[in-house]
Amino acid sequence: MRIAVPSVAERVADELRYQLAEGMLLPGTKLTEAAIAEDLGVSRNTVREAFAELASERLLVRQPNRGVYVATLEAGDIHDVYTVRRAIEVSSIRAGGSPERIAAVRAAVEEGKRAAAADDNEGLGSANQHFHGAIVGLAESGRLNTIMAQVLAEMRLYFHKATVNANFYSDWLKENEQICSALESGDLDRAGDLLLAYLNRSEQQQKAVHGE
């Protein structure tokens, strides 16, 4: 039996995708092969391969004679991203999950509450990302988790513009709590309905922010 082992370039791409999803890399930031190779202890060729993978996902942009930059996503991509989110997040929560997976959703909600109490807006943003990642994690599907990792990175790039509103993330925290409570109580239809309405409102908000 063959076991797929991620290449070093794939692991570098995973790390950069994580940094994007966590808000550590801002839209328009220039990335250099040499600096990332040194930081991660890999070759520049490896970083170049990782850049190519993330460029194919539209997370990075290579500009001729200028270099590689974190993408600034177009407003027209918003509906497509939310279509994917509705498909995988709502189906995952409607199917429920193991106690351990449900506990991960609750942990993300509590992480958000701690960040809100500390007035840590970036921490609250990361907690929100973890919440949605944990919802997809309910399905225990490696393929869905891979798709969601890319989606979360894209969403954080959109959210940077929206966070000029200091209450952007805290406005969603109460709804995260309601969705999580419905999941914990086993009311999966309600959890799914709440999440679907949440994503629909979030899409409209992002369209308004980005002028679509």
N, C-alpha and C positions, 0 to 999 in steps of 0.2 A: 504494500500500500504506500502510495506516494503522499508525503506531507508537504504542503506548500509552505515554504519559508520566505517571509518577505525579504526582498533585497535591501541593501543598505540605502539605496536611493528611495525606495518605498517608505522606509522608516524615517528618512529625512523629510519626505513629503508629508508624512503623518504628523511629524513634529511641527512643521510650518502651518499645516492645516489647523492643528490644535492652537497655535499661537494666534492665528486669524480668528478662530472661534472664541477665544478668550479675550479678544480685544487688545492684544499686545502689539499687533501690527496694523497701522492705520491706513486707510485708502490713500493712495498716492505715494506711500513710502518707497524709497528706492532700496532695493536689496542687492547686495554684492556677493558674488560667489566666494571671494576670499574671506570676507568677514564671517559668513555663515559656516564655511568649511572649518575655520579656526574654532568657532564657538562649539560646533558639534563634533569636532575631531574626525572629519572625513575629508576626502579629496574634493578638489574643485569640480572634477568631472562628475562626481556623485551628486554634488549640489546642482550642477547643470541639468542632470537627468531629472532631479526632483522639480526644478523650475519648469521643465518641459511638461511634466505631469500636471502641475498646478495650473500652468497656462492653458492646457487642454480643458481644464475644468473652469476656466475663466476667472480664476482667483488671482492670477498674476498676469501681467501684460509685458511683453518684450517690445520695447521701442527701438527701432533701428538706430544705431550709433549713439544711443543714450543709455541703455541698460534695461534692467528688469524692475518693474514697479508693482506694488500691491494694486489690484484693480479697483477702480471706482465704478460700481455697477450701474447699468442703465436702468431707468425707470421701467422700460418695457419688459424687463426680466422679472418684475415683481410677481405678476400673475402666474408665470410659469413656476416660480419657486414655491408659491403658496399652493399651487395645484399639487405639487409633490408632497408638501407638508400635510395637506388634507388627506391625501391617499395613504400615507404611511403612519401618521400620528393617530388619526381617528380610528383607523382599522386596528392599530396596536392596542389602543386603550379599550375599545369595545370587546376585544378578546380577553382582557384581563391579563393576569400574570401570576407568577409565584409570589409567596409572601416576601421573599428576598428582593424581588424586582419591584414590588409595590413599596417596600421600605426605602428603596433608592429614590423613588419619586418623592416620598415624604421627606427624605433627607435633603433633597434639593429645595423643597419649600422652606424647611427650617433654616437652611443656609441663607436663603433670601431674606428671611425675617431678621437674622443676625446682621446681615449686611445693611438692611434698612435701618435697624436700630443704631448702627454705627455711622449712618449717613454715608455709606460707602457705595456710591452709585455704580462704579465699575464692578465691584464685588456683587452687587445686586444683578447687574447684567450677566455676569458669569453664572450666577445661580439660576437665572432664568434659562440660560442655555443648557445648564445641567438638567433642569426640570424637563425640557423638551427631549433632550437626549435620553433621559431615563424613561420617558413614555415610550419611545421607540424600543428601548431596551426590554420592555415588557415582552416583546415578541421573541426574544432570544434568537435573533437572526443576525448572523455576521454580515450578511449582504445588506440588510436594512440598516445596520449600524454604520456600514461604510457609506451608504448613500446619505444618511443623516449627518455624518461628519462633514461632508461637503456642503450640505444645506446649511448647517449651523455656521460654517465659515462664511458663506454667502450672506446669511442673515446678519451677522455681526457687522459686515461691511455696510449694509443698508442702515443698520441701527445707529451707526456713528453719527449720521446726519440728524436722525430723530432725537438723539440725546441732548440736543440744545435745550430741550424741555427737561428740566431737572427731575420731573416726576414721571418720566417716560417709563422706567422699569417698575417703579413702585405702584403705578396705576394697574399693572398686571398681577401684582403679588396676591391681592385678594382673590382674583379669579383662579390663580394657581392653587390656592388653598381650597376653594370650592370644588375644583376638578379632582384634586387629590382626595378630598373627603368622600366624594361620590365613588371614587375607585376603591377606597378602603372599605366602604360599606357594601361593596358588591353591586352597586347600582350602575352597571356598566353602560346601559343605554343613556342614563343621565350624564355620566361622565363624558361619553362620546358627543352628546348634544351640546354640552357646555364647551367642550374643546372646539367643536366645529364652529360655534358662534364666535368664540374667541379668535380663531384663525381668520374668520371672515372679517371681523372688525379690525384685526391687526393689518390685514391686507389693505383695507380701505384707508387706514391711517398712514401706512407706508406710501400709498399712491398719492395721498394729499401732501405728505412731506416732500416727496420727490417730484411733485408737479405733474403727475400723470392724470 
